[in-house]
């Protein structure tokens, strides 16, 4: 389908620390950037609680979405320059798909809530579902901008997010094992966290990408750049995304929201501390307007108000979150998992409500694209194109990638208050501390 999309009289550029310039040539893209729903992403951190561990990680979903758009634009340029379609069945790039790809890239994270994944966990929301709803709802400015392209254009863009769009090349640009989304967040997160091992050769990868009937493949002579990307991703998951301190802060945040929800349900949340913008989530009756009202700053404002709330647990958890007092943790295994209820009871005997002060957290369950031994999720393979045009899956030709394929990544941790690892001889709970510490050795539960 051909879309008649208005070009800007002069290209607009945005300065960016990762891509230098982000180039906007279409009016619809600039209009989308200026919508209130997209501007809200400035107020949602890209890495949630990771900024408590890596102090530079203050970047936003807004900057990431702009970066994903720019990488997608570069892919489209490469495909149109080097692999333009000559006939409908050649499997090459039809540049009429460009505007759908660019809009989907820009908007792919517009449905993220505050503190992203912890918020999703406690209120059972799905940012991809919300993204699709924000795109297709007539209530939003984003929808109104997209409908200026065509009446069914919002649904086409949303179907890319849903991975049901008929052109697999467009879908894989935004969502696959090696896509514009992952490439931007790895480079961006590495830059802002100061972790150099997240870097890889983006320019080379873009150069060796090519379209084919079933999606996107990579030239065989670019395999080493793809290997480097896979290793960078592996390192970032282990060193940044699964960092135990960031997860300790996420546990505090989750328990804080859970306590507020429980108090509300028992009619114990009132007065100026009443989180009116959270009430729809407590009552499970959320509209798009309700959802879009929230950002990181709104939650932090409520947490600050709760510092003076009479409920000691809510007050304490708010204090811990705002002043960076993460829960400590220790790894457990199948062999020591049976000890967790006992340890939770010791924590409670030491004066902490175990419902709010103990938790398990498994990095496999965090919503990042790595191997998860407990779930079976089909993923797009990384295909290497041989000289004769045949395709071969990356791990079958790369010893490096094969060594990582199918390996269980991450760990399972039991979280608890730091006080449980401290010892004060005159403390009334010193006996409980001693009992607890006998089960912790070298960051492991024994």
C-alpha positions as CSV (number, residue, x, y, z in Angstrom):
1,X,0.0,0.0,0.0
2,X,1.2,3.5,-0.9
3,X,0.9,6.3,1.7
4,X,1.0,9.9,0.6
5,X,3.1,11.3,3.5
6,X,4.0,14.9,3.6
7,X,7.7,15.7,3.9
8,X,9.0,18.6,6.0
9,X,10.2,21.6,4.0
10,X,13.6,21.2,5.7
11,X,14.9,18.2,7.6
12,X,14.7,18.5,11.4
13,X,17.6,17.1,13.5
14,X,17.8,16.3,17.2
15,X,21.2,16.1,18.9
16,X,21.9,12.7,20.5
17,X,24.9,11.3,22.4
18,X,24.6,7.9,20.7
19,X,23.7,8.7,17.1
20,X,25.0,12.3,16.9
21,X,22.0,13.5,14.9
22,X,18.5,12.0,14.7
23,X,17.1,13.0,11.3
24,X,13.3,13.7,10.9
25,X,12.1,14.2,7.4
26,X,8.4,13.4,7.6
27,X,5.8,15.7,9.1
28,X,3.9,12.8,10.7
29,X,7.1,11.9,12.7
30,X,7.5,15.4,14.0
31,X,3.9,15.6,14.9
32,X,4.0,12.3,16.8
33,X,7.1,13.5,18.8
34,X,5.1,16.6,19.8
35,X,2.0,14.7,21.1
36,X,1.4,14.7,24.8
37,X,1.5,10.9,25.0
38,X,5.0,10.8,23.5
39,X,6.3,13.8,25.5
40,X,5.2,11.9,28.7
41,X,8.1,9.5,28.0
42,X,10.5,12.2,29.0
43,X,9.2,11.6,32.5
44,X,9.7,7.8,32.5
45,X,13.3,6.5,33.1
46,X,14.5,4.0,30.6
47,X,16.2,1.8,33.3
48,X,13.8,2.2,36.2
49,X,15.6,1.4,39.5
50,X,19.0,0.8,37.8
51,X,19.9,4.5,38.3
52,X,20.2,3.7,42.0
53,X,23.1,1.4,41.1
54,X,24.5,3.3,38.0
55,X,24.2,6.9,38.8
56,X,24.5,8.0,35.2
57,X,21.4,6.0,34.1
58,X,19.0,8.9,34.2
59,X,18.0,8.7,30.5
60,X,14.4,8.4,29.5
61,X,12.1,6.3,27.4
62,X,11.8,9.4,25.2
63,X,15.5,9.4,24.2
64,X,15.5,5.6,23.6
65,X,12.4,5.8,21.3
66,X,14.0,8.5,19.3
67,X,17.1,6.3,19.0
68,X,15.1,3.3,17.8
69,X,13.4,5.5,15.2
70,X,16.8,6.7,14.0
71,X,18.3,3.1,13.6
72,X,15.1,2.1,11.8
73,X,15.5,5.0,9.4
74,X,19.1,4.0,8.7
75,X,17.9,0.4,8.0
76,X,15.3,1.7,5.6
77,X,17.9,3.8,3.9
78,X,20.2,0.9,3.5
79,X,17.5,-1.4,2.1
80,X,16.2,1.2,-0.3
81,X,19.7,2.0,-1.6
82,X,21.0,-1.6,-1.9
83,X,18.0,-3.9,-2.0
84,X,15.1,-2.1,-3.6
85,X,12.3,-4.4,-4.9
86,X,12.0,-4.9,-8.6
87,X,8.9,-7.1,-8.6
88,X,6.4,-8.2,-5.8
89,X,7.9,-11.6,-5.4
90,X,11.6,-10.9,-5.1
91,X,11.6,-10.6,-1.3
92,X,13.5,-7.3,-1.5
93,X,12.5,-3.9,0.2
94,X,9.4,-2.0,-0.7
95,X,10.0,1.5,0.4
96,X,6.3,2.1,0.8
97,X,6.7,0.2,4.1
98,X,9.1,2.9,5.4
99,X,6.5,5.1,7.1
100,X,4.8,2.2,8.9
101,X,8.2,1.0,10.2
102,X,9.3,4.5,11.3
103,X,6.1,5.2,13.2
104,X,6.1,1.8,14.9
105,X,9.8,2.3,15.9
106,X,9.1,5.7,17.4
107,X,6.0,4.6,19.3
108,X,7.0,1.1,20.3
109,X,7.5,2.0,24.0
110,X,4.8,4.6,24.4
111,X,2.8,2.3,26.7
112,X,5.4,2.0,29.4
113,X,4.3,2.9,32.9
114,X,6.3,4.5,35.6
115,X,9.3,2.4,36.8
116,X,8.2,0.1,34.0
117,X,8.6,-3.5,35.1
118,X,8.0,-3.2,38.8
119,X,4.8,-1.3,38.0
120,X,3.7,-4.0,35.5
121,X,4.3,-6.7,38.1
122,X,2.2,-5.2,40.9
123,X,-0.7,-4.0,38.8
124,X,-0.6,-6.7,36.1
125,X,-0.3,-4.3,33.2
126,X,1.4,-5.1,29.8
127,X,3.2,-2.1,28.2
128,X,2.8,-3.7,24.7
129,X,-0.9,-4.0,25.1
130,X,-1.1,-0.4,26.3
131,X,1.1,0.8,23.5
132,X,-1.4,-0.7,21.0
133,X,-4.3,0.8,22.8
134,X,-2.7,4.3,22.9
135,X,-2.0,4.0,19.1
136,X,-5.5,2.8,18.2
137,X,-7.7,4.8,20.6
138,X,-9.5,7.9,19.1
139,X,-8.9,9.6,22.5
140,X,-5.2,10.1,22.0
141,X,-3.3,12.8,20.1
142,X,-1.1,10.0,18.6
143,X,-4.1,8.3,17.1
144,X,-5.3,11.6,15.6
145,X,-1.9,12.2,14.0
146,X,-1.7,8.7,12.5
147,X,-5.2,9.0,11.1
148,X,-4.1,11.9,9.0
149,X,-2.1,9.4,7.0
150,X,-5.1,7.1,6.5
151,X,-8.1,6.0,8.5
152,X,-6.6,2.5,9.1
153,X,-3.0,3.6,9.6
154,X,-3.2,3.4,13.4
155,X,-4.2,-0.2,13.2
156,X,-1.4,-1.0,10.8
157,X,1.2,0.6,13.2
158,X,-0.3,-1.2,16.2
159,X,-0.1,-4.5,14.3
160,X,3.7,-4.1,14.0
161,X,3.9,-3.9,17.8
162,X,1.6,-7.0,18.0
163,X,3.9,-8.8,15.5
164,X,0.9,-9.5,13.2
165,X,1.8,-7.0,10.4
166,X,2.1,-9.0,7.1
167,X,5.5,-7.7,6.2
168,X,7.9,-9.6,8.4
169,X,10.8,-7.3,7.4
170,X,9.1,-4.4,9.2
171,X,8.2,-6.6,12.2
172,X,11.8,-7.8,12.6
173,X,13.2,-4.3,12.4
174,X,11.4,-3.5,15.6
175,X,11.2,-6.9,17.3
176,X,13.6,-9.8,16.8
177,X,16.8,-11.2,18.2
178,X,18.7,-8.3,16.7
179,X,16.5,-5.3,16.1
180,X,16.5,-1.5,16.3
181,X,15.0,-1.6,19.8
182,X,17.8,-3.8,21.3
183,X,20.6,-2.2,19.4
184,X,19.6,1.2,20.7
185,X,19.0,0.3,24.3
186,X,22.3,-1.7,24.5
187,X,24.4,1.2,23.2
188,X,22.4,3.8,25.1
189,X,22.3,1.9,28.4
190,X,26.1,1.2,28.1
191,X,26.8,4.8,27.5
192,X,24.8,6.1,30.4
193,X,25.8,3.4,32.9
194,X,29.4,3.8,31.9
195,X,29.7,0.0,31.1
196,X,31.9,-0.3,28.0
197,X,31.2,-3.9,27.4
198,X,27.7,-3.0,26.0
199,X,29.3,-1.4,23.0
200,X,29.3,-3.0,19.5
201,X,29.8,-2.0,15.9
202,X,26.4,-0.7,14.9
203,X,27.7,0.8,11.6
204,X,28.9,-2.6,10.5
205,X,25.8,-4.5,11.5
206,X,23.6,-2.0,9.6
207,X,25.8,-2.5,6.6
208,X,25.5,-6.3,6.5
209,X,21.7,-6.4,7.2
210,X,19.6,-7.4,4.2
211,X,15.9,-8.2,3.5
212,X,14.6,-11.5,2.2
213,X,11.2,-13.1,1.8
214,X,10.8,-14.1,5.5
215,X,12.4,-11.1,7.2
216,X,15.9,-9.9,7.7
217,X,19.2,-11.7,7.4
218,X,22.9,-10.8,7.7
219,X,25.7,-11.3,5.2
220,X,28.2,-14.0,6.1
221,X,31.1,-11.6,6.0
222,X,29.5,-9.6,8.8
223,X,29.1,-12.5,11.2
224,X,31.8,-11.3,13.6
225,X,30.0,-8.0,14.1
226,X,26.8,-10.0,14.9
227,X,28.8,-12.2,17.4
228,X,30.1,-9.0,19.1
229,X,26.5,-7.8,19.4
230,X,25.4,-11.1,21.0
231,X,28.3,-11.0,23.5
232,X,27.5,-7.3,24.3
233,X,23.9,-8.2,25.0
234,X,25.0,-11.1,27.2
235,X,27.3,-8.9,29.3
236,X,24.7,-6.1,29.7
237,X,22.2,-8.6,31.0
238,X,24.6,-10.0,33.5
239,X,26.2,-6.8,34.7
240,X,23.5,-4.2,34.4
241,X,19.9,-5.5,33.9
242,X,20.3,-8.3,36.4
243,X,22.3,-6.4,39.0
244,X,21.3,-7.5,42.5
245,X,21.2,-4.0,44.0
246,X,18.9,-2.7,41.2
247,X,16.7,-5.7,41.8
248,X,16.8,-5.0,45.6
249,X,15.5,-1.5,44.9
250,X,12.8,-2.9,42.6
251,X,11.7,-5.3,45.4
252,X,11.4,-2.3,47.8
253,X,9.3,-0.4,45.1
254,X,7.1,-3.5,44.6
255,X,6.5,-3.9,48.3
256,X,5.8,-0.2,48.7
257,X,3.1,-0.2,46.0
258,X,1.7,-3.5,47.4
259,X,1.4,-2.0,50.9
260,X,-0.4,1.1,49.5
261,X,-2.8,-1.1,47.6
262,X,-3.5,-3.2,50.7
263,X,-4.1,-0.2,52.8
264,X,-6.5,1.2,50.2
265,X,-8.4,-2.0,50.0
266,X,-8.9,-1.9,53.8
267,X,-10.0,1.7,53.8
268,X,-6.9,2.9,55.6
269,X,-5.6,5.2,52.9
270,X,-7.2,8.7,53.3
271,X,-6.4,12.4,53.8
272,X,-3.8,14.3,51.7
273,X,-1.8,11.1,51.2
274,X,-4.6,9.5,49.2
275,X,-3.0,8.6,45.9
276,X,-5.9,9.6,43.7
277,X,-4.1,8.9,40.4
278,X,-3.4,5.3,41.6
279,X,-6.9,4.5,42.8
280,X,-8.0,3.3,39.3
281,X,-5.1,0.8,39.5
282,X,-6.1,-0.3,43.0
283,X,-9.6,-0.9,41.8
284,X,-8.6,-2.5,38.5
285,X,-10.7,0.0,36.3
286,X,-8.0,1.8,34.4
287,X,-8.7,4.0,31.4
288,X,-6.2,5.3,28.9
289,X,-6.5,8.7,30.6
290,X,-5.7,7.1,34.0
291,X,-2.8,5.3,32.6
292,X,-1.2,8.3,30.9
293,X,-1.5,10.4,34.0
294,X,1.3,8.4,35.6
295,X,5.0,8.8,35.3
296,X,8.0,8.4,37.6
297,X,7.6,11.9,39.1
298,X,4.0,11.2,40.1
299,X,4.9,8.1,42.0
300,X,7.9,9.8,43.7
301,X,5.5,12.6,44.9
302,X,3.2,10.1,46.5
303,X,6.2,8.4,48.1
304,X,7.3,11.7,49.6
305,X,3.8,12.3,51.0
306,X,3.8,8.8,52.5
307,X,6.9,9.7,54.6
308,X,4.4,11.3,57.0
309,X,1.8,8.6,56.8
310,X,0.8,7.0,60.1
311,X,1.3,3.4,58.8
312,X,4.8,2.4,59.8
313,X,5.3,-0.1,57.0
314,X,4.3,2.3,54.3
315,X,6.3,5.1,55.8
316,X,9.4,2.9,56.2
317,X,9.3,1.5,52.6
318,X,8.8,5.0,51.2
319,X,11.9,6.1,53.1
320,X,13.9,3.1,51.9
321,X,13.0,3.8,48.3
322,X,13.6,7.5,48.3
323,X,16.8,7.4,50.2
324,X,18.3,4.3,48.4
325,X,18.1,1.7,51.1
326,X,17.9,-1.5,49.0
327,X,17.1,-4.9,50.5
328,X,20.1,-7.2,50.7
329,X,20.0,-10.6,49.0
330,X,21.5,-14.1,48.8
331,X,21.3,-16.6,46.0
332,X,19.4,-19.8,46.5
333,X,19.2,-23.0,44.6
334,X,16.8,-25.9,44.3
335,X,18.7,-27.5,47.2
336,X,18.2,-24.6,49.5
337,X,14.8,-23.3,48.3
338,X,13.1,-25.2,51.2
339,X,14.9,-22.9,53.7
340,X,13.2,-19.7,52.4
341,X,10.0,-20.1,54.6
342,X,12.3,-20.6,57.7
343,X,14.4,-17.5,56.8
344,X,11.2,-15.5,56.2
345,X,10.0,-16.5,59.7
346,X,13.3,-15.4,61.3
347,X,13.0,-12.1,59.5
348,X,9.5,-11.7,61.0
349,X,10.7,-12.7,64.5
350,X,13.2,-9.9,64.1
351,X,10.4,-7.4,63.9
352,X,9.7,-7.2,60.1
353,X,6.4,-8.2,58.5
354,X,7.6,-11.0,56.1
355,X,4.9,-10.1,53.5
356,X,6.6,-6.8,52.9
357,X,10.2,-7.3,53.9
358,X,11.0,-10.6,52.2
359,X,10.8,-11.6,48.6
360,X,12.2,-13.9,46.0
361,X,13.4,-12.4,42.7
362,X,14.5,-14.5,39.7
363,X,16.3,-12.7,36.9
364,X,14.9,-15.2,34.4
365,X,11.5,-13.6,35.0
366,X,12.6,-10.1,34.3
367,X,11.2,-9.1,30.9
368,X,14.4,-9.1,28.9
369,X,15.1,-11.3,25.9
370,X,17.4,-14.0,27.3
371,X,17.0,-17.7,27.8
372,X,14.4,-18.5,30.4
373,X,14.4,-22.1,31.6
374,X,10.8,-21.9,32.8
375,X,9.1,-20.4,29.7
376,X,8.9,-21.4,26.1
377,X,8.7,-18.4,23.9
378,X,9.4,-18.6,20.2
379,X,12.0,-16.1,19.0
380,X,13.2,-15.1,15.6
381,X,16.5,-16.8,14.8
382,X,19.4,-14.7,13.6
383,X,19.9,-15.9,10.0
384,X,23.3,-15.7,8.2
385,X,23.0,-15.5,4.4
386,X,25.7,-17.5,2.5
387,X,27.2,-16.5,-0.8
388,X,24.7,-18.7,-2.7
389,X,21.7,-17.0,-1.0
390,X,21.0,-19.9,1.4
391,X,20.4,-19.2,5.1
392,X,22.0,-20.8,8.1
393,X,21.2,-20.1,11.8
394,X,23.9,-18.1,13.6
395,X,24.7,-20.6,16.4
396,X,25.5,-23.3,13.8
397,X,28.3,-21.4,12.3
398,X,29.5,-19.4,15.3
399,X,31.3,-21.4,18.0
400,X,31.1,-18.3,20.2
401,X,27.4,-17.9,20.0
402,X,26.9,-21.7,20.2
403,X,28.7,-21.7,23.6
404,X,26.0,-19.3,24.9
405,X,23.0,-20.9,23.2
406,X,20.6,-22.7,25.6
407,X,22.6,-21.7,28.7
408,X,20.6,-20.6,31.8
409,X,21.4,-17.0,32.5
410,X,20.7,-15.1,35.7
411,X,20.1,-16.3,39.2
412,X,17.5,-16.7,41.9
413,X,17.7,-14.5,45.0
414,X,16.0,-14.2,48.4
415,X,15.6,-10.5,49.5
416,X,15.5,-9.2,53.1
417,X,16.3,-6.1,55.2
418,X,20.0,-5.3,55.5
419,X,19.6,-5.3,59.3
420,X,19.5,-9.1,59.2
421,X,23.2,-9.2,58.3
422,X,24.2,-6.8,61.1
423,X,25.1,-7.8,64.6
424,X,24.5,-5.7,67.7
425,X,25.1,-7.5,71.0
426,X,22.7,-5.2,72.9
427,X,19.9,-5.5,70.3
428,X,16.8,-7.4,71.4
429,X,16.8,-9.3,68.1
430,X,20.5,-10.4,68.2
431,X,19.5,-14.0,68.6
432,X,17.4,-13.8,65.4
433,X,20.2,-12.1,63.5
434,X,22.6,-14.9,64.6
435,X,20.2,-17.6,63.4
436,X,19.7,-15.9,60.1
437,X,23.4,-15.3,59.4
438,X,24.2,-19.0,59.9
439,X,22.4,-19.7,56.7
440,X,24.3,-17.0,54.6
441,X,27.8,-17.7,53.3
442,X,29.6,-16.1,50.3
443,X,26.3,-14.6,49.0
444,X,24.7,-18.0,49.1
445,X,22.0,-19.5,51.3
446,X,23.3,-22.6,52.9
